[in-house]
Structure formats: C-alpha cells, structure tokens
Amino acid sequence: MLAHSFPTWTVLRAWTQNIDPSALPAVAVFTPRETQRQDGVRSYSAETEVFVQMRRSGGDDLEDTLDDDSTLIECCVMPVLLEIDEHAQLVSTDIDIGTEGEHRIGKLNMAFRTMRLFDKTY
C-alpha cells in the first residue's frame, strides 16, 4: 500500500533498531496487537492496532517534513481501514527527533485502530 504510493521510500518488512541513513526515508507497517471480545453467544469482535513507523534524516525543517509525511500516510492508510471498519480511526501521532551519529534522524509513529465483527462457525 505505502510502497505504491511512495516509491522513493524504503519499505521495511521488519523494523530494525539501526537503519543505514542511506536507506532513509524508511517506513514499516505492523499490527502488534489484536484483542478479541465475545459480543454474544455466536459472535465476537476483534480490535486491531495498526502501527506505521517512519524514519527520515533532515535538517532544521525535519519536524515540518514529518508533519507532511503524517498527512500523506493518513490519506493512504485511512481509506483502506475504512473499507474494513467505518469507525476506524487514527489514535495517535508522535514525532521524536534525535541524532544517530552525525545524522539528525526523525521518527514518526502513527497508531490506527479498527474493529471487525465475526460470527462463530464452530
């Protein structure tokens, strides 16, 4: 999904702590948690958290660039999640800027939530 929308970004299948600055900007999408709840005798709901993490290097305008990135990511992710759940939402966005060696690296973290309903078939 993000790879097609942003072909110049490195899309990672697994997030590692140390990413070569030449691979930035890099983005990863993962679903670390799903909780289920029984809603009735034959139905249950599943709430899934979807996280998007991005890292990029930059200068003094790095925070503004990451703000722009968050808008692009939200516009890409939300339509997909809304197909699954009309109440899907962006729960949080945070930005952390630090240095890794001689590079100024910005980290963008976005958390989305979606709910699905299922009927038990067993």
NORJO-V423943 format. One record per residue. RES is the residue in three letters. SS is DSSP state (a for helix, b for strand, c for the rest). PHI is phi in radians with two decimals (* if undefined). PSI is psi in whole degrees, 0 to 359 (999 if undefined). Layout:
res | ss | phi | psi
RES | SS | PHI | PSI
RES | SS | PHI | PSI
This chain:
res | ss | phi | psi
MET | c | * | 303
LEU | a | -1.28 | 329
ALA | a | -1.09 | 322
HIS | a | -1.27 | 325
SER | a | -1.37 | 330
PHE | c | -2.33 | 75
PRO | c | -1.13 | 343
THR | c | -1.53 | 353
TRP | c | -1.51 | 144
THR | b | -1.42 | 123
VAL | b | -1.78 | 121
LEU | b | -1.73 | 139
ARG | c | -1.42 | 333
ALA | c | -2.47 | 140
TRP | c | -1.54 | 130
THR | c | -1.95 | 157
GLN | c | -1.18 | 318
ASN | c | -1.89 | 114
ILE | c | -2.01 | 132
ASP | c | -1.03 | 126
PRO | a | -0.96 | 335
SER | a | -1.23 | 344
ALA | a | -1.55 | 356
LEU | c | -1.47 | 148
PRO | c | -1.28 | 145
ALA | b | -2.26 | 147
VAL | b | -2.44 | 147
ALA | b | -2.44 | 145
VAL | b | -2.13 | 132
PHE | b | -2.64 | 160
THR | b | -2.13 | 87
PRO | b | -1.34 | 344
ARG | b | -2.59 | 137
GLU | b | -2.38 | 128
THR | b | -1.96 | 143
GLN | b | -2.09 | 148
ARG | b | -2.46 | 133
GLN | b | -1.24 | 123
ASP | c | -1.76 | 341
GLY | c | -2.91 | 187
VAL | c | -1.10 | 321
ARG | c | -2.11 | 22
SER | b | -2.51 | 156
TYR | b | -2.61 | 161
SER | b | -2.04 | 151
ALA | b | -2.24 | 124
GLU | b | -1.82 | 126
THR | b | -2.03 | 133
GLU | b | -1.70 | 130
VAL | b | -2.02 | 123
PHE | b | -1.95 | 139
VAL | b | -2.10 | 125
GLN | b | -2.10 | 138
MET | b | -2.36 | 145
ARG | b | -2.29 | 141
ARG | b | -2.63 | 154
SER | b | -1.70 | 159
GLY | c | -3.13 | 187
GLY | c | -1.90 | 219
ASP | c | -1.14 | 335
ASP | c | -1.66 | 17
LEU | a | -1.04 | 318
GLU | a | -1.11 | 319
ASP | a | -1.11 | 320
THR | a | -1.11 | 318
LEU | a | -1.18 | 326
ASP | a | -1.04 | 315
ASP | a | -1.10 | 319
ASP | a | -1.05 | 319
SER | a | -1.11 | 323
THR | a | -1.13 | 316
LEU | a | -1.10 | 316
ILE | a | -1.12 | 315
GLU | a | -1.05 | 319
CYS | a | -1.18 | 338
CYS | a | -1.53 | 319
VAL | a | -1.41 | 317
MET | a | -1.03 | 316
PRO | a | -1.02 | 325
VAL | a | -1.19 | 314
LEU | a | -1.18 | 325
LEU | a | -1.18 | 338
GLU | a | -1.20 | 331
ILE | a | -1.49 | 319
ASP | c | -2.58 | 116
GLU | c | -1.15 | 349
HIS | c | -1.86 | 12
ALA | c | -1.00 | 150
GLN | b | -2.62 | 155
LEU | b | -1.44 | 121
VAL | b | -1.60 | 319
SER | b | -2.74 | 153
THR | b | -2.39 | 130
ASP | b | -2.45 | 152
ILE | b | -2.19 | 136
ASP | b | -2.29 | 127
ILE | b | -2.07 | 128
GLY | b | -2.57 | 191
THR | b | -2.14 | 142
GLU | b | -2.18 | 99
GLY | c | 1.24 | 233
GLU | c | -1.63 | 1
HIS | b | -1.77 | 140
ARG | b | -1.56 | 117
ILE | b | -2.04 | 131
GLY | b | -1.85 | 139
LYS | b | -2.07 | 125
LEU | b | -1.93 | 126
ASN | b | -2.14 | 128
MET | b | -2.23 | 134
ALA | b | -2.07 | 128
PHE | b | -2.05 | 157
ARG | b | -2.36 | 139
THR | b | -2.43 | 151
MET | b | -2.19 | 139
ARG | b | -2.26 | 148
LEU | b | -1.90 | 141
PHE | b | -2.32 | 149
ASP | b | -1.72 | 137
LYS | c | -1.30 | 133
THR | c | -1.95 | 5
TYR | c | -1.95 | 999
